[in-house]
Amino acid sequence: MRVVVGMSGGVDSSVAALLLKRQGYDVVGLFMKNWEDDDTDEYCSTRQDLIDAAAAADVIGIELEAVNFAAEYKDRVFADFLREYSAGRTPNPDVLCNAEIKFRAFLDHAMRLGAAKIATGHYARLDTVDGRHRLLRGKDASKDQSYFLHRLTQEQLARVMFPVGEINKAEVRRIALDAGLPNHAKKDSTGICFIGERPFREFLNRYLPKVPGPIVDGAGRTIGEHIGLAFYTIGQRKGIGIGGAGEAWYVAGKDLATNKLIVVQGHEHPLLLKGSLAADETTWIAGVPPAEQADAQCMLARVLESEIRVDFAAPQWAVTPGQSVVLYDDDACLGGGVIT
């Protein structure tokens, strides 16, 4: 059976390919280039990542193909990213990237290569119960990535494999070292894939204008000026530009109608704590929403077809519009939505 493995140049996807090769699968590696605006930028690692993926594929003894999904990424992921920031929210593009690029554009391409399935280096697991595919947390809880995969459909999960989901990170690195993979000690990537290690405000300002406005405290008093609501997120402490005596200042909210940034002093200020949230754009792993339920951490109530309300047993800190709320039943990821 042919399996096409998404190889990023990192150790996780390389070991995923290695394990499948050892299990007797016909393995082909595929390197995805999803961003090309900054090919000569000091923060761009795409070229080195391709070199690392090719070197690992050579050791494993498999073919590596490179494919450019930059146009699809801009249309399906980056455009949404900019819309969300323009609306004052803080999106998570990695969630959309998985659903639209890594498990849609990549999957479609792999099928054209004759693959029966695709595989990635994500720390997540799968099983099947009564004909339904379930997405489970990875065995290594500290590396679990099921949160970022919660928008996957039954059709996508039917064609996916997660070879490293059953082992922990230390074991992945040991396997890579023992196999002589040149990227066995390569550090994990951090940050949003197309931003890399660059300063976030610097990147965002290339695409969105600064629209200054007042910074107000919880009582509505103006205490400073912000550079634009898009450049701040709920719970942010650094980079606000407010000093003085007392506890640290945190971003507690955004008033889009008046272009005001609301800040408060103290990590546990009541305006930073929420007892519930609403979310839309919900998707469910099983294809249907779960029953309304209560457990030790939260109670789920279905509001409309694609909207939910989640009531917490204890107030949660810095609930951020634009981020994803993802629901679990023990280790099983049920699905989630975008916080409004």
Protein Blocks (a to p, Z undefined) as FASTA:
>chain_A
ZZddddehiaklmmmmmmmmmnopacddddddfbfklmmgmklcklmmmmmmmmmmmmno
pacddddfklmmmmmmmmmmmmmmmnopacdfklmmmmmmmmmmmmmmmmmnopabdcdf
bdcddddeehiacddddfblmlocklmmmmpcfklmmmcccfklmpcfklmmmmmmmnop
aklmgccdedjfklmmacfklmmmmmpccdddddddfkopafbdcfbjklpcehiaghnl
pacedjddddfbdcfknopacddehjklfklpcfbdcdehiacfklpacdddddfkbccd
dfblmbccdddfbdcehiaehiacdddehjbcfbdcddZZ
